[in-house]
C-alpha cells in the first residue's frame, strides 16, 4: 500500500465495515435502526453504519468498494447487491432525500420502514424478581442495573466471599454516584435492600427471569441451564449473557427452549446502554417481547437479532479490527492507523487501542468463530494477531499488546 493518507486508511478499513452492515440488513438479520443503534451504543460510534452510508453517499461508497474489489478480488469488498440496487434507484443518501432512511432537509422523517410508536414492546410476563448467576464484573454490573431499576435481585455465587465481593463492589459504585451528586444515601440503602446473595442455585426457584453471567465455557453453561430447568419455576425466562456461544445449544439443554433467550450486556453493564436480545429458533414471541420491554424498563437500548456468530456488534466490529492488523502488516504504522480512524471516522478509539482494551486473546477467539461460521477467506485471523497472542501480549491486562503499557 503506497498511499497512507488518512482518507485512504479510512477507505481501506471503514468501507468494508459499511458493506458488511449493508449485507446484514439485506439478509434481514436485523433492522436498520437496530444495526445503527448496536454500533452507536455498543461501540460509542457517533453514527451507525447505515446512517454513515447515507451521509457519505451510497454511490461514493459503492465506487470506493468497487475500486477495492478490483484491486483485491476479496468478496468482502464487492459492493453488496442492495447497495447497487439503491444506487440504481437514485436512493443515494441524505443529499438525495432517500437512502437507507428518508430525509427532509437534515432531518430523518418517518417512512414505511419506521416502527410505529404503538409497536413498543410490552411485558407479556410479569417480572418482579430477577436472578443473576455469577460474581464477576459483568454479573455484578447486571445485579446493580436491575436493583437500581427497582427489582428485587437474587444473585448466586460459589462462596460467601464471592457474594460479599459483589455487595462490596455495588456499594462502592453507589458511593461514587453519591460523590458525584447523582444519588443519595436513601437510594443507596434502597438498592442494597433489594439484594439477596446466595451460594445455592435453589435460591432461584421463584425468580421470574434469571440472567446467566458466568465464564464463556459451553460445558459450564450447559450444566447450568440443565440445572435452571430443574430448579426454576415454569414460565420464567432463562437468559444468557454470552457474546459468542450458541444460545440454541443452551436452549436444547432444557425442556423449555421457548423460554431461553440471549441478553448480551456490554461491559461495564452499569454504564453501557446496549443489550443485544438474541432469539433462538424456539424462543417464543412473548419471551422476546418481554425481554425487549424489560431492557427499556432498566434504561437500556435493546436491539434484536437471531442466534448467529457475533450477533450484530462483534460481527461488524472484529472483521474491521482484523483488517487493521492486516493493514499494519503492509508497513503502515499503528499510530498512523489509529489517528486516521479517529480523525476520519470519528471513532472514539483507534483499532489497536481498542484491541488492547478488549484483549487480543478475546479478539482472536471471536475472529476465529466468525471465520468458522461464515467461511469468508477475508475473515481469516491476521498472522500478527495470532503472534501477539502466542507471545502473551494480550493488551492492557498484561501491560503489553500492540502498545506497551508498562
N, C-alpha and C positions, 0 to 999 in steps of 0.2 A: 504494500500500500504506500504510494508515494505522497499522496495528499493527506496531510494530517491536520487540516484545518478543523476548527470546532464544528463547522457545518457538515463536513464530510464524516467526522466521527459520529455526530448526531444521526445522520442518514444511515450509516452503517449499522448502528445499534438500535435506533428507535423505529425506523421504518418496518423492519421485520416484526417487531413487537406490535405495531399498529396493524399489520397484516394478519397476524395471529388472532388479534381481537376481532377483526372482521370475520375471520373464518369461524370463530367461536359463536358469533352472533348468527352467521349464515347457517350454522348447523342447529340453530335453535337450542343451544346448550344453556344459554342464559339470555335474559332480556337486555336491551341496550342500556337501560338505567342501571341494572344490576352489574353489568360489566364495568360501567363507568364508576359506580359507587364502590365497587370492590377495590379498584386501584386507587381511588381517592382516599377512602377511609382505611384501607388495609396497608397502603404504602406511603400515604401522605403526599401523593402526587397532586399538583394544583388542578389538573383536569383529568378526566377519564380518557381512555384511548379513542373512543368514538367521537367524543366532543373535540378532541385534539385533531382528528381527521377532518372534521367539519371546519375547523379554524384554519388549518394549513391549506385545505383544498384537496378533495379526493382525487382530482386529476393530477395535482402536483405529486401526491404520494404515489399514485399509480405509476406515473412516469419514472419516479425515483426508484421504485421497486423493479420496474421493467428493466431499467438500466443495470441494476444489481443482478437481476436474474440472467441477463445476457452475459454478464461478466463471470458469474459463479456457477450457473446451472443448478443452484440449490433450490429445491422445491419450495422452501420456506420464503424465498424471495420472489416467487412467481405471484403476481398480483391475484388476490382472491377473486373468484368468479363474481361475487357480489359487488366488489369494488369496481370491476369492469362494467357490470350491469348498471350501477348507479351513475357512473360517469357517462355512459352511453345515453342515459335518460336525462342528462343535464342536472342531475342531483349532485352537484359538485361541492356542496357545503354551505357554510354560512353566507358567503358572498352571493350565492345563487338563491338563497332563501330556503333551500332544502338540501339536506344531505342525509345523515342518519337521523337528524332532528329537523324540525321545521322552525323557521325564524321569521320574525317581523322586526326589521332593523337588527339591533344587537340582542334582542330578547328571544328566548326559546318559547314557542307557543304550543298549545295542545294540538295534537293531530290524532290520526286513527290508531296510533300505537301508544298513546298516552294512557296510563292506567286511570280508571275512574276513581274519584275520591270515595265513591261508595264501595269500592273493592278493597278497602283496607282490611287486613287480616283481623279476625276476631278470635277470642279464646273459645274454642269449642269444647275444651276440657277445663274444669275448674283447677286452678293452680293455687294452692295455699301453702304447701310445704315442699321445699326443694332439698334434694340430696346431692351431695358432691363427694366423689371418691378421689382421694389424692391429697397430698400435703405440700406439693412443690409450689413454685412461684405461680404457675398458671392456675392450679387448683385454688390456692389462697385468694388470688385475684377474683376468681369466679364466685367464691364464697362471699367476698366483700361486695361484689356487684349486686348479688341477689339480696343480701341483708340490707344494703343501703337503699334498695328499692322497696323495702318493706316486707320481704318474705322471710319466714322462719326457715332456717337452713340447718340441716343435719350434715355434718361432714365427717368422713371416716378416714382414719389413717392407721398405720401399722403399729403405733405405740403411743403412750401418753406424752412422750417427749415431742413427737411429731405433731400431735394435737395442740400441745401448748405452743409450739412454734408458729402454727397458723394463727392462733389467737393473738400472740405477741406481735406478729407481723401486721395483722389487721389493725391492732391497737396503735402501732407505730404510724401506719398510714393515716389513720383517723386523726392522730395528734398533729401530723403535718398539715392536714386540711384545716385544723383549728388554728394553727400558727399562721396560716395564710389568710385567715378570716373567711374561709369557705365552709366552715362548720362550727359546731359548738359542743360543749360538754354534754348537754342534754341529748343531742343527736347521737353522739358517740356512745352514750350509755344505752340508748335505744337499739342501735345497731348491734352492739356486743350482746345485748339481751336476747337477740334473735338467734344467736349461735348456739348450737349443741354439738360438741365433739364426741366422737365415739371410736372405739377400736374394733368394734364388731359390725359387720355388714348387716346384721339382723336389725340394727337401729334404723335401717332404710325401709322397713316393711311398709310403712304407711305414707311414704312420700308420693307426691303427685307427678314429679319429674325427678330423675336422677341424671346428673351430668358426670360422666367419667373423665378424669383428667390425670391418668397415670402414664407411665413410660410408654413410648412408642414401640411396644413389643406385642406382636399379634397374638402369641400364645397367652401372654398375661391377660390381654384384653378379652380373648375368647373365654378364658376361665372365669373372668369377672362377669361377663354377660350371661354365662350359664348360671352363675350364682344370682344375678339380678332376677333371672327368670324364676328361680326357686323362691326367692325371698320377697320380692316387691309385689305389691297388690296388682291385680289385673286392672287394666285401664290406665296405669301410669305410663309416662313417656320415658323411654330409655335412650339417653343421648350420649354421644361420644364427641370429645374434642379433637379427635385425631385429625392431623393435617395430611396424612399420607396413606393410611391403611384402609382397606376396603370395608366400608360400612355394611355392605351386603353380607360379607362373611360374618360380621358380628351379629347381624340380624338373624342369620341362619343358625347361630348357636343358641337361639331362643325358640320357644314355641309360639312367639308372638312377633314375627318380623314386621307386622304392620305398625308396631309401637316404637320401632327403632329408627333413629334419625341422627344426623350429624349436626353438631353445634360447634363449628370451628371458631373459637375465640382467638383473638390476636394478643400477643404479649407486649406490654402488661395489660391484662384484661380490664383493670380499673381505668385505664387511660384510652386504649384503642377502641374506636367506636364500632368497628366492623365485626359481624358474625356471619360466617358462611353457613347457611342452613342447607344441609345436603340430604336429599332423599334417595333411598334405595328403591328398587323396583316394587317392593312390597309395602313401603311406607304409606300409611293412609293419608288421604287428603286432610282429614280432621287433625291428625297429629302434625302435619306440615303447617297448616294454618295456625294452629295453637302455638307452635314454636316460633313462627314469624311474629305473631302478636305479642308473645312473651318477650321477645327481644326488644320490641318497641317499648314495652312497659318498663323495662330496665334501662332504657336510654341508649340502646344500641341501634345501629343501622344494619338491618338484615338483608342479605342477598340470597337468592335461591339458585341452586344448581343440582345436578344429578351426581351420582356416585361414579366419579371418573378420576383418574390420577391427576393430582394437582388442583382439583376443583377450579376456581377461577383465578385466584391471585397467584398461586405457585405456578400454575400452567402458563401464565403470561410473564411472570417475573423472572423465573430461573433460566429459561432459554436466553433472555436478554443478558442476564449476568454471565452466562456461559459464553455468549457471543463476545462480551467484553474481554474475557480471558483469551479467547481466540484472537481478538484484535491485538491484544498485547503481545501475543506470540509473533506478530509480524514486525515487532520492533517499536511500537508506539508506547511511550512511557505511561505508567499507571496514572500519575498525577495529571498528565495531559488529557487522558480519557476522563478522569473524574471531573476535572474542571470544565471540560467541554460539555459534558452531560448536564451538569448543574447550571451552566450558563445558557445553553441552547434549549434544553427540555424543561428546565425549572424543577428538576427532581431534587428532593432535599439532600440526598447524598449521591456521590458518585458510585459506580458499581463496585469498585474494590473496597471502598469504605463500607458499603452495605454487606458485601460478602464477609468481611471480617466481623461485623456486628452479628450477623446471622450465625456464623460459624461455617468454615469451609467444609467441614465434615458433613454438616447438615445439608449444605448446598449441593455437595456431590451426591449424597444419598437421594435427594429429591430429583436431581438431574438424571440419575440412573433410572429412577422409577418412570420418569417421563419418556425416556428413550425406550424403555422396555414396553411401555403401553402404546406409544404412538408409532414406533418403528421408523421415525424420521431420522435419516442419517445426520442431518444438521443438529439433532438433539444429543448426539454422542458427547459425553463429557470431555471437556478440553484437557489435553495432556498436562498442562500446567496446574489445573485444578486437582487432578489426580496426584500430582507430585507434591504440592504443598500439604495435602492431607497425609500422604505417605511419610512426609518429613515431620509430621506433628505440628505444623504451623496452621493451627485451626482458627486463628483470628484473635480477637481481643481476649477471649477466655484463656488463651495460652501466651498472651503478651506478644505474639507474633503471628502474622498471617501474610497477606500481601503487603501489609505495612508492619513496621516494628513499633510496639507499644511499651517497650521496657524502659 
